[in-house]
Amino acid sequence: MDTSTVDARPCILPPDWRSTVRAAAREAAAADSQARWGENEIAFNYRWEHVEAAVQLAIRMAELTGADREVVEAAAWLHDIAKPESRDHGRDGALTARRILADTNFSQDKVEAVAEAIEKHVGLYTDERVEPLEAAVVWDADKLSKLGATAVLHFVGYRIM
């Protein structure tokens, strides 16, 4: 066999986007809690609990509405990625999401949809319709994760800390 035509370089695949965005969200949540409480061991991390709840709600709503599940899931993991250090965490989170997703196997055709959903999720209420569908799903998941029994547990834990 003529080895001069064989490329001996290993094929290096980009990192998996799901594990990357989850790790980035977890790291940001830990940094937020450490900055807020000044502790290395955190008994209860409200930000992480909120993000996990928002992701689960967003995935379920994507299934029910026909929204793009990957866009919704990525945006939900990253929706508060810039919250601790930013005055405009929607805009800054969208910029951060673009950078994070660019280095993964996430479809580059969907990155702008993720960024748009993150940018539009900010605020407790709106008088305008949130569009497109993926942005509306992330907006709703963010708000719904702050309601009900789950939210009570989150806020009680937050106050105890």
C-alpha positions as CSV (number, residue, x, y, z in Angstrom):
1,M,0.0,0.0,0.0
2,D,1.3,3.4,-0.9
3,T,1.3,5.4,2.4
4,S,2.1,8.7,0.8
5,T,-1.6,9.3,0.1
6,V,-2.8,8.3,3.5
7,D,-3.4,11.1,5.9
8,A,-2.1,9.9,9.3
9,R,-3.5,12.9,11.2
10,P,-6.2,11.8,13.7
11,C,-9.7,13.1,13.0
12,I,-10.5,15.5,15.9
13,L,-14.2,16.1,16.4
14,P,-15.5,19.3,18.0
15,P,-16.8,19.0,21.6
16,D,-20.4,17.9,22.2
17,W,-22.5,21.0,22.5
18,R,-24.8,19.7,25.2
19,S,-22.0,18.8,27.6
20,T,-20.3,22.1,26.8
21,V,-23.3,24.4,27.4
22,R,-24.3,22.5,30.5
23,A,-20.7,22.8,31.9
24,A,-20.6,26.5,31.0
25,A,-24.0,27.1,32.8
26,R,-22.8,25.2,35.8
27,E,-19.6,27.2,36.0
28,A,-21.4,30.5,35.7
29,A,-23.9,29.5,38.4
30,A,-21.1,28.5,40.7
31,A,-19.2,31.7,40.1
32,D,-22.4,33.7,40.8
33,S,-23.0,31.9,44.1
34,Q,-19.3,32.2,45.2
35,A,-19.4,36.0,44.4
36,R,-22.6,36.4,46.2
37,W,-21.8,34.3,49.3
38,G,-18.0,34.1,49.3
39,E,-17.9,30.4,49.9
40,N,-16.3,27.5,48.0
41,E,-18.8,24.9,49.2
42,I,-22.3,26.0,48.3
43,A,-25.1,24.1,49.9
44,F,-27.8,25.4,47.6
45,N,-27.2,27.2,44.3
46,Y,-30.4,29.0,43.3
47,R,-29.0,30.0,39.8
48,W,-28.1,26.4,38.9
49,E,-31.5,25.1,40.2
50,H,-33.3,27.8,38.1
51,V,-31.3,27.0,35.0
52,E,-32.0,23.3,35.3
53,A,-35.7,23.9,35.8
54,A,-35.8,26.3,32.9
55,V,-34.1,23.7,30.6
56,Q,-36.6,20.9,31.6
57,L,-39.6,23.2,31.0
58,A,-38.1,24.5,27.7
59,I,-37.6,21.0,26.3
60,R,-41.1,20.0,27.2
61,M,-42.6,23.1,25.7
62,A,-40.5,22.6,22.5
63,E,-42.0,19.1,22.2
64,L,-45.5,20.5,22.7
65,T,-45.2,23.5,20.4
66,G,-43.0,22.2,17.6
67,A,-40.2,24.6,18.4
68,D,-36.7,23.6,17.5
69,R,-35.6,21.5,20.5
70,E,-31.9,22.0,20.0
71,V,-32.2,25.8,19.8
72,V,-34.5,25.9,22.8
73,E,-32.3,23.6,24.9
74,A,-29.1,25.4,24.1
75,A,-30.7,28.8,24.8
76,A,-32.2,27.6,28.1
77,W,-28.8,26.3,29.3
78,L,-27.2,29.6,28.4
79,H,-29.9,32.1,29.1
80,D,-28.4,33.4,32.3
81,I,-24.7,32.8,31.4
82,A,-23.9,36.5,31.7
83,K,-26.3,37.4,34.6
84,P,-23.8,37.9,37.4
85,E,-21.5,40.4,35.7
86,S,-23.7,42.2,33.2
87,R,-26.2,45.1,33.2
88,D,-27.7,43.6,30.0
89,H,-27.4,39.9,30.5
90,G,-29.6,39.1,27.5
91,R,-27.4,40.9,25.1
92,D,-24.1,39.8,26.7
93,G,-25.4,36.3,27.2
94,A,-26.2,36.1,23.4
95,L,-22.6,37.2,22.7
96,T,-21.2,34.6,25.0
97,A,-23.5,31.9,23.6
98,R,-22.2,32.6,20.1
99,R,-18.6,32.1,21.3
100,I,-19.4,29.0,23.2
101,L,-21.4,27.3,20.4
102,A,-18.9,28.2,17.7
103,D,-16.4,25.8,19.2
104,T,-18.8,22.8,19.5
105,N,-20.6,20.5,17.1
106,F,-23.8,22.6,17.4
107,S,-25.3,23.4,14.0
108,Q,-23.8,26.8,13.0
109,D,-27.1,27.5,11.1
110,K,-28.9,27.6,14.5
111,V,-26.5,29.7,16.5
112,E,-28.3,33.0,15.7
113,A,-31.6,31.6,16.8
114,V,-30.1,30.6,20.1
115,A,-28.6,34.1,20.5
116,E,-31.9,35.7,19.7
117,A,-33.8,33.6,22.2
118,I,-31.3,34.5,24.9
119,E,-31.4,38.2,24.0
120,K,-35.2,38.2,24.2
121,H,-35.7,36.3,27.4
122,V,-35.1,39.3,29.7
123,G,-37.9,40.9,31.8
124,L,-40.6,39.7,34.1
125,Y,-43.4,40.8,31.8
126,T,-44.0,42.1,28.3
127,D,-46.8,43.8,26.4
128,E,-45.5,42.5,23.1
129,R,-45.6,39.1,21.6
130,V,-42.2,37.3,21.9
131,E,-41.1,35.9,18.6
132,P,-39.9,33.6,17.0
133,L,-41.4,30.5,18.7
134,E,-38.1,29.4,20.2
135,A,-37.6,32.8,21.9
136,A,-41.1,32.6,23.3
137,V,-40.5,29.1,24.6
138,V,-37.3,30.2,26.4
139,W,-39.0,33.4,27.7
140,D,-41.9,31.3,29.1
141,A,-39.6,28.6,30.6
142,D,-37.5,31.2,32.3
143,K,-40.6,32.8,33.9
144,L,-42.4,29.5,34.7
145,S,-39.3,28.2,36.5
146,K,-39.8,31.0,39.0
147,L,-43.4,30.1,39.8
148,G,-45.1,27.4,41.9
149,A,-43.7,25.0,44.5
150,T,-40.3,24.7,42.7
151,A,-39.8,28.5,43.0
152,V,-40.8,28.4,46.7
153,L,-38.1,25.8,47.4
154,H,-35.6,27.9,45.3
155,F,-36.4,31.1,47.1
156,V,-36.4,29.5,50.6
157,G,-33.1,27.9,49.9
158,Y,-31.8,31.2,48.6
159,R,-32.9,33.1,51.7
160,I,-31.4,30.4,54.0
161,M,-28.0,30.8,52.3
